[in-house]
Amino acid sequence: QVQLVESGGGLVQAGGSLKLSCVASGSIFGFSIVGWYRQYPGKQRQMVATISLGSTNYADSVKGRFTISGDRAKNTVYLQMNSLRPEDTSVYYCHYRRLGSSTDYWGQGTQVTVSS
């Protein structure tokens, strides 16, 4: 079992920045995929950014503005969000899955609100 705890959400003006953190209860880097998703009301969660085997992947809507990174020693994954837009307002979730496993682990979510 892996527990994920997000932090760093909040209210920011358009054009501002936030940095989300997700601390895991165990090692999450290695043969795995770790990432951030967001969910709009009434919609399915959508991928924002992932990191796996040293490669990163971003949703088109956040490319050039968001950066995912990880600290293996701290079992922590980050999402640096710059040039925030009102449409980035959502609940952001941390995700982990060991490659080859069908078990997904999710954090509790952190609210990001961008005012115009």
C-alpha positions in Angstrom: 0.0 0.0 0.0 1.2 3.5 -0.9 -0.3 6.6 0.5 -0.1 9.9 -1.4 -0.6 13.3 0.3 -0.8 16.4 -1.9 -0.3 20.0 -0.8 0.3 23.4 -2.3 -3.0 24.2 -3.8 -4.7 27.5 -3.3 -6.0 30.7 -4.8 -3.9 32.6 -7.3 -4.5 35.3 -9.9 -4.2 34.6 -13.6 -0.6 34.7 -14.6 0.6 33.5 -11.2 2.4 30.4 -10.1 1.8 27.5 -7.7 3.9 24.5 -6.9 2.1 21.3 -5.9 3.8 18.6 -3.8 2.9 15.0 -3.4 4.6 13.0 -0.7 4.4 9.2 -0.8 4.6 6.8 2.1 7.1 4.7 0.2 9.3 4.6 -2.8 7.4 5.6 -5.9 10.2 6.1 -8.4 11.8 3.4 -10.5 9.7 0.9 -12.5 6.6 3.1 -12.2 4.6 5.9 -13.6 3.9 8.9 -11.3 1.9 11.9 -12.3 -0.7 14.6 -11.8 -4.3 14.6 -13.0 -7.1 17.1 -12.6 -10.8 16.7 -12.5 -13.4 19.2 -13.5 -16.9 18.9 -12.0 -18.9 16.2 -13.7 -15.9 15.1 -15.8 -13.4 12.3 -15.7 -9.9 12.9 -14.4 -7.5 13.9 -17.1 -3.8 13.6 -17.3 -1.8 16.8 -16.7 1.7 15.5 -16.5 3.5 12.2 -15.9 7.0 11.0 -15.3 8.1 7.4 -16.0 11.5 5.8 -16.5 13.1 9.2 -16.8 10.6 10.5 -19.4 8.0 13.2 -18.9 4.7 13.7 -20.7 2.4 16.7 -20.6 -1.1 17.5 -21.7 -1.1 19.9 -24.7 -2.9 22.5 -22.6 -0.1 22.8 -20.1 3.0 22.3 -22.2 5.5 25.1 -21.7 3.7 26.2 -18.5 3.8 23.2 -16.1 6.8 21.1 -15.1 6.8 17.8 -13.3 9.7 16.7 -11.3 10.6 14.2 -8.6 12.8 13.9 -5.6 13.6 10.2 -5.1 15.2 10.7 -1.7 12.1 12.4 -0.4 9.6 10.2 -2.2 8.0 13.4 -3.5 6.7 14.5 -6.9 6.2 18.1 -7.7 4.2 20.1 -10.2 5.4 23.6 -10.9 2.6 25.5 -12.5 3.4 28.9 -14.1 1.3 31.3 -16.2 -1.8 29.9 -14.6 -5.1 30.5 -16.4 -8.7 30.5 -15.1 -9.3 27.2 -17.0 -6.6 25.6 -14.8 -9.0 25.8 -11.9 -9.6 22.3 -10.8 -8.9 19.6 -8.2 -5.4 18.2 -8.8 -4.7 14.6 -7.9 -1.4 12.8 -7.5 -1.2 9.3 -9.0 1.2 6.3 -8.8 1.2 2.9 -10.4 3.9 0.4 -10.6 4.4 -0.6 -14.2 2.9 -4.0 -14.9 0.4 -3.6 -12.0 -3.3 -2.8 -12.3 -3.4 -1.1 -9.0 -3.7 2.7 -9.0 -3.0 4.9 -6.0 -4.4 8.3 -5.7 -4.0 11.2 -3.3 -7.0 13.0 -1.8 -6.7 15.9 -4.1 -5.8 19.6 -3.7 -7.9 22.5 -5.0 -6.3 25.0 -7.4 -8.3 28.1 -8.1 -7.2 30.7 -10.6 -9.0 34.0 -10.6 -9.3 36.2 -13.7 
